[in-house]
C-alpha cells in the first residue's frame, strides 16, 4: 500500500489570442499547480493540446516548464510522436533532453487500433531498445484511440525497470486493482488514476495518486483528497468531496479545456480562453453551469476548511 499519494496535473497550455503560447500565463499556471500542492507535473499531454503543437513548440514549452519548476518537483512529458518507431525514438530523446524525469509514451500511437496486444508489445520493446536507458511511462490517451494496457502486459513492462509512470484511463476499478497488483514489485513505478468517479477506491487500492482533468479546475481539492482519503475522522468530508467530483463529471468534461481555462480565469489566474483544438464555451448556459460549479466548489471548500489558492 502506497500511503504517500500524489496529484500530478495534466497541464493546460495557455495561448494568446493569436494562438501563440502565452509563456507569462504558463509561468503563473506552473506556480498555481505547485502552490496547490502538486507533487509533479505532466506536461505536453492532451490537456496541453499536444496534437496542435509542433515538435519545436513541444521542446521549447517543456524546457520552459522544467526551468520554471527548477527542481521543485519532477516533470514528465509525452514524446512518442512519429510514423515509425525510429521517428518516435528520436522525439523521445529530444523531449528527454529538456530535463524531464521521464518521457511518456502514448499507447494509441504505439500500434494501430486493429493491431493485437502482441504487436503493441513488440513495438514497445523496439522503442525501448532505441531509446537507451531513458525512463518512460504510459498514457492511455483517448486520442487517436484509447488502447488500454492489460494488467499482465503492464506488469511485464514495469519489470524491465524502465517504466516509472502510468496514467490509467480504463475507468474500471477492478482492472485498476489488477494493474496495481501486477506492478507492486517495482518501487519506482506509480500508477496514477484519471477517473475521479472511483478516486477514493483507487487510492485505497494502492495507486500512487491521481492525474485528472478535474485538477485543472480545483487542484487544491484533488490534493486534499490524496491527503485525506484514508482519514476515518474525516469520512463525511471525504464522501462530500468524492460526491462533488462524481456529480460534476459531465460539466467539467463538456467543453474542456476551454471550460477549465474559463474557471481558472474566474478564480483569478491570468489565462486566456483561446484553444487550438477548437474547444470553446458554446453558450450562456455553459457559463451558468460553470458558475454554479465554481460556487459549489467554494461552498465545499468552506465546509471542509480548505484554503483556496489565489
PLY file of the C-alpha trace (Angstrom):
ply
format ascii 1.0
element vertex 310
property float x
property float y
property float z
element edge 309
property int vertex1
property int vertex2
end_header
0.00 0.00 0.00
1.38 3.38 -1.04
0.16 5.91 1.53
2.04 8.89 0.11
-0.46 9.83 -2.58
0.46 12.40 -5.19
-1.51 14.65 -7.50
0.13 15.05 -10.94
-1.65 17.73 -13.03
-2.20 17.12 -16.72
-1.12 20.61 -17.64
-3.16 23.09 -19.65
-1.40 25.16 -22.30
-2.21 28.88 -22.28
-2.39 30.65 -25.63
-2.50 34.27 -26.66
-5.35 35.43 -28.90
-3.11 34.87 -31.94
-2.70 31.25 -30.72
0.96 31.66 -29.82
1.97 30.15 -26.48
1.48 32.59 -23.60
4.60 31.99 -21.54
3.70 34.56 -18.88
0.44 32.71 -18.21
2.30 29.40 -18.34
4.62 30.59 -15.56
1.68 31.54 -13.38
-0.03 28.23 -14.13
3.05 26.26 -13.07
3.21 28.26 -9.83
-0.51 27.72 -9.22
-0.20 23.95 -9.55
2.75 23.86 -7.15
1.15 26.23 -4.66
-1.88 23.93 -4.69
0.28 21.01 -3.58
1.01 19.15 -6.82
3.82 16.62 -6.44
4.80 16.66 -10.10
3.68 17.96 -13.49
2.61 16.12 -16.64
3.46 18.49 -19.48
2.74 18.20 -23.20
-0.32 15.98 -22.75
-3.80 16.02 -24.30
-4.88 18.79 -21.90
-1.92 20.77 -23.25
-3.40 20.36 -26.77
-0.24 18.43 -27.71
-1.55 17.37 -31.11
-1.86 21.04 -32.05
1.77 21.80 -31.11
4.78 21.44 -33.39
7.73 19.40 -32.14
9.66 22.66 -31.79
6.89 24.14 -29.63
6.77 20.98 -27.53
10.50 21.17 -26.87
10.50 24.88 -26.11
7.46 24.75 -23.81
8.56 21.63 -21.91
12.05 23.07 -21.40
10.44 26.31 -20.16
8.30 24.37 -17.68
11.30 22.38 -16.41
13.25 25.60 -15.89
10.32 27.27 -14.13
9.89 24.29 -11.80
13.63 24.42 -11.08
13.79 21.00 -9.44
10.93 21.54 -7.00
9.01 18.52 -8.36
9.58 16.01 -11.18
8.21 16.85 -14.63
7.17 14.25 -17.20
6.07 14.88 -20.77
4.84 12.94 -23.77
7.31 12.36 -26.57
6.32 9.35 -28.68
5.35 11.19 -31.85
6.11 9.92 -35.34
5.02 7.45 -38.01
7.72 4.88 -37.25
9.33 3.58 -34.06
12.61 5.13 -35.20
10.98 8.56 -35.55
9.23 8.17 -32.21
12.53 7.21 -30.59
14.19 10.37 -31.89
11.41 12.51 -30.45
11.59 10.66 -27.14
15.28 11.55 -26.98
14.55 15.19 -27.85
11.92 15.52 -25.12
14.21 13.84 -22.59
16.91 16.38 -23.42
14.69 19.12 -21.94
15.36 17.78 -18.44
12.19 15.80 -17.75
12.28 12.88 -15.30
10.62 10.52 -17.78
9.13 10.57 -21.27
5.55 9.35 -21.54
4.58 7.04 -24.39
1.09 7.34 -25.88
-0.42 3.86 -26.09
-2.62 4.77 -29.07
0.43 5.80 -31.13
2.42 2.63 -30.48
0.20 0.39 -32.63
-2.81 0.64 -34.91
-6.23 0.20 -33.37
-6.64 -3.08 -35.25
-3.27 -4.44 -34.08
-3.11 -7.13 -31.42
-1.56 -6.63 -28.00
1.34 -8.76 -29.19
2.09 -6.27 -31.98
1.80 -3.44 -29.47
4.23 -5.20 -27.13
6.76 -5.79 -29.92
6.62 -2.09 -30.83
7.11 -1.05 -27.21
10.17 -3.27 -26.83
11.58 -1.91 -30.09
11.11 1.65 -28.83
12.76 0.78 -25.51
15.76 -0.65 -27.38
16.04 2.52 -29.47
15.93 4.92 -26.51
18.87 3.73 -24.42
18.00 3.84 -20.71
15.58 6.78 -20.82
12.88 6.36 -18.13
9.41 6.12 -19.68
5.77 5.89 -18.76
2.50 5.05 -20.49
-0.51 7.24 -21.17
-3.80 5.59 -22.16
-4.75 8.69 -24.12
-8.23 8.65 -25.72
-6.87 10.23 -28.92
-6.34 8.96 -31.61
-7.96 5.96 -29.93
-7.80 4.55 -26.43
-5.58 1.48 -26.08
-5.82 0.03 -22.58
-2.86 -1.99 -21.32
-3.72 -5.32 -19.76
-2.54 -5.87 -16.17
-0.30 -8.71 -17.37
1.43 -6.62 -20.03
1.82 -3.60 -17.76
3.39 -5.84 -15.12
5.80 -7.29 -17.68
6.84 -3.87 -18.95
7.27 -2.44 -15.46
9.53 -5.39 -14.60
12.06 -4.07 -17.16
12.88 -1.26 -14.73
12.36 1.36 -17.45
8.73 2.23 -16.67
8.19 4.70 -13.82
4.74 6.16 -14.55
1.36 5.06 -15.86
-1.63 7.32 -16.42
-4.59 4.98 -16.27
-7.84 5.77 -18.10
-9.53 2.34 -18.14
-12.43 3.62 -15.95
-12.67 0.17 -14.34
-11.70 -0.11 -10.66
-11.37 -3.89 -10.90
-8.82 -3.53 -13.70
-7.03 -0.78 -11.75
-6.67 -3.13 -8.78
-5.30 -5.83 -11.07
-2.77 -3.43 -12.59
-1.61 -2.34 -9.14
-1.25 -5.96 -8.05
0.77 -6.75 -11.19
3.24 -3.90 -10.63
3.96 -3.94 -6.90
7.41 -5.43 -7.48
8.84 -2.14 -8.78
9.01 0.54 -6.07
10.00 3.30 -8.54
6.77 2.78 -10.52
3.49 4.58 -9.88
0.01 4.18 -11.36
-1.90 7.46 -11.45
-5.64 7.24 -12.00
-7.51 9.69 -14.23
-11.06 8.64 -13.33
-12.40 10.67 -10.43
-15.62 8.66 -10.07
-13.63 5.95 -8.27
-10.83 8.17 -6.94
-11.06 7.15 -3.28
-11.33 3.45 -4.20
-8.27 3.74 -6.44
-6.23 5.48 -3.74
-7.28 2.85 -1.21
-6.31 0.09 -3.64
-2.73 1.35 -3.71
-2.50 3.72 -6.67
0.32 6.24 -6.45
-2.12 9.10 -6.83
-4.36 10.97 -9.25
-3.76 12.62 -12.62
-7.09 14.01 -13.73
-8.57 16.93 -15.67
-10.59 17.98 -12.60
-7.36 19.28 -11.14
-7.31 21.91 -13.87
-10.33 23.44 -12.17
-9.68 22.78 -8.49
-6.20 21.35 -7.87
-6.36 22.02 -4.13
-9.37 19.74 -3.83
-7.64 16.85 -5.60
-4.62 17.30 -3.33
-6.93 17.33 -0.30
-8.43 14.01 -1.36
-4.96 12.49 -1.86
-4.01 13.66 1.64
-7.18 12.64 3.47
-8.78 9.70 1.60
-7.89 7.26 4.40
-8.62 9.53 7.38
-11.51 7.84 9.22
-12.11 11.02 11.24
-12.98 12.87 8.02
-15.22 10.29 6.36
-18.13 12.72 6.00
-15.90 15.27 4.27
-14.30 12.58 2.09
-17.73 11.44 0.92
-18.67 15.03 0.10
-15.51 15.57 -1.95
-15.90 12.27 -3.80
-19.55 13.10 -4.41
-18.64 16.54 -5.75
-16.31 15.08 -8.36
-18.78 12.38 -9.36
-21.74 14.76 -9.56
-19.93 17.35 -11.68
-18.17 14.95 -14.06
-20.18 15.99 -17.12
-19.91 19.77 -16.79
-16.13 19.54 -16.34
-15.79 17.42 -19.50
-18.33 19.04 -21.84
-16.32 21.98 -23.24
-12.89 21.10 -21.86
-10.25 22.57 -21.93
-11.92 25.94 -22.61
-14.16 25.34 -19.58
-11.14 24.79 -17.33
-9.41 27.92 -18.61
-12.65 29.86 -18.06
-12.94 28.60 -14.49
-9.30 29.38 -13.68
-9.82 32.85 -15.13
-12.77 33.33 -12.78
-10.52 32.17 -9.95
-8.05 34.96 -10.75
-5.48 33.06 -12.83
-4.44 35.21 -15.83
-5.15 32.67 -18.56
-6.97 33.34 -21.83
-9.72 31.17 -23.28
-8.03 30.57 -26.63
-7.65 26.90 -27.55
-6.02 25.46 -30.66
-8.09 22.28 -30.64
-11.37 24.10 -31.33
-12.70 23.98 -27.77
-14.96 26.95 -26.98
-17.68 27.83 -24.50
-20.71 27.34 -26.76
-23.49 29.08 -24.87
-24.61 31.23 -22.00
-25.98 28.05 -20.41
-22.46 26.65 -20.25
-21.23 29.74 -18.44
-24.13 29.46 -15.98
-23.31 25.79 -15.34
-19.64 26.65 -14.74
-20.61 29.49 -12.40
-22.72 27.03 -10.40
-19.80 24.57 -10.39
-17.47 27.24 -9.01
-19.97 28.21 -6.34
-20.42 24.58 -5.31
-16.65 24.24 -5.04
-16.33 27.33 -2.87
-19.12 26.10 -0.62
-17.48 22.69 -0.31
-14.08 24.23 0.40
-15.63 26.23 3.21
-17.30 23.10 4.64
-14.07 21.10 4.76
-11.81 24.00 5.79
-9.84 24.05 2.53
-7.67 27.10 1.91
-8.02 28.27 -1.68
-5.01 29.30 -3.76
-5.24 32.67 -5.47
0 1
1 2
2 3
3 4
4 5
5 6
6 7
7 8
8 9
9 10
10 11
11 12
12 13
13 14
14 15
15 16
16 17
17 18
18 19
19 20
20 21
21 22
22 23
23 24
24 25
25 26
26 27
27 28
28 29
29 30
30 31
31 32
32 33
33 34
34 35
35 36
36 37
37 38
38 39
39 40
40 41
41 42
42 43
43 44
44 45
45 46
46 47
47 48
48 49
49 50
50 51
51 52
52 53
53 54
54 55
55 56
56 57
57 58
58 59
59 60
60 61
61 62
62 63
63 64
64 65
65 66
66 67
67 68
68 69
69 70
70 71
71 72
72 73
73 74
74 75
75 76
76 77
77 78
78 79
79 80
80 81
81 82
82 83
83 84
84 85
85 86
86 87
87 88
88 89
89 90
90 91
91 92
92 93
93 94
94 95
95 96
96 97
97 98
98 99
99 100
100 101
101 102
102 103
103 104
104 105
105 106
106 107
107 108
108 109
109 110
110 111
111 112
112 113
113 114
114 115
115 116
116 117
117 118
118 119
119 120
120 121
121 122
122 123
123 124
124 125
125 126
126 127
127 128
128 129
129 130
130 131
131 132
132 133
133 134
134 135
135 136
136 137
137 138
138 139
139 140
140 141
141 142
142 143
143 144
144 145
145 146
146 147
147 148
148 149
149 150
150 151
151 152
152 153
153 154
154 155
155 156
156 157
157 158
158 159
159 160
160 161
161 162
162 163
163 164
164 165
165 166
166 167
167 168
168 169
169 170
170 171
171 172
172 173
173 174
174 175
175 176
176 177
177 178
178 179
179 180
180 181
181 182
182 183
183 184
184 185
185 186
186 187
187 188
188 189
189 190
190 191
191 192
192 193
193 194
194 195
195 196
196 197
197 198
198 199
199 200
200 201
201 202
202 203
203 204
204 205
205 206
206 207
207 208
208 209
209 210
210 211
211 212
212 213
213 214
214 215
215 216
216 217
217 218
218 219
219 220
220 221
221 222
222 223
223 224
224 225
225 226
226 227
227 228
228 229
229 230
230 231
231 232
232 233
233 234
234 235
235 236
236 237
237 238
238 239
239 240
240 241
241 242
242 243
243 244
244 245
245 246
246 247
247 248
248 249
249 250
250 251
251 252
252 253
253 254
254 255
255 256
256 257
257 258
258 259
259 260
260 261
261 262
262 263
263 264
264 265
265 266
266 267
267 268
268 269
269 270
270 271
271 272
272 273
273 274
274 275
275 276
276 277
277 278
278 279
279 280
280 281
281 282
282 283
283 284
284 285
285 286
286 287
287 288
288 289
289 290
290 291
291 292
292 293
293 294
294 295
295 296
296 297
297 298
298 299
299 300
300 301
301 302
302 303
303 304
304 305
305 306
306 307
307 308
308 309
